[in-house]
Amino acid sequence: MGKPETKVADLCSEPGITLQTLYRFVDPNGERRKDGARLLQRRAQVLK
């Protein structure tokens, strides 16, 4: 996402999510937002 040639719609179509969902977890530069960090923490706990 941090690259200008990246097509965000293509990123969303692969996992089947909306642009809103993507931007909830990741900012336009590809950096994880707070909600993204929380999601990964919860997932790591489930996988333990």
C-alpha atoms as one frame of an Amber mdcrd trajectory, in Angstrom:
protein
   0.000   0.000   0.000   2.901   2.342   0.568   3.825   2.241  -3.130   2.166
   4.666  -5.562   1.550   1.939  -8.162  -0.438  -0.196  -5.712  -4.102  -0.493
  -6.580  -5.949  -0.575  -3.278  -9.067  -2.077  -4.878  -6.934  -5.050  -5.975
  -5.680  -5.483  -2.415  -9.269  -5.585  -1.174 -10.559  -7.985  -3.796  -8.149
 -10.797  -2.906  -9.385 -11.286   0.710 -12.867 -10.022  -0.201 -12.961  -6.927
   2.017 -14.144  -3.370   1.460 -11.948  -0.282   1.266 -13.448   0.852   4.577
 -12.352  -2.349   6.270  -8.844  -2.115   4.871  -8.420   1.490   5.962  -9.760
   0.644   9.425  -6.768  -1.620  10.007  -4.072  -0.095   7.764  -3.303   3.538
   6.909  -2.620   4.730   3.320   1.126   4.257   3.834   0.664   0.596   4.767
   1.272   1.153   8.475  -0.851  -0.735  10.964  -3.471   1.286  12.810  -4.562
   0.620  16.422  -7.414  -1.633  15.301  -4.991  -3.601  13.134  -2.619  -4.127
  16.038  -5.486  -5.278  18.278  -6.695  -7.715  15.648  -3.242  -9.272  15.321
  -2.873  -9.532  19.107  -6.228 -11.327  19.401  -5.321 -13.655  16.563  -1.979
 -14.506  18.186  -3.762 -15.343  21.446  -6.215 -17.632  19.659  -3.399 -19.455
  17.872  -1.509 -20.187  21.109
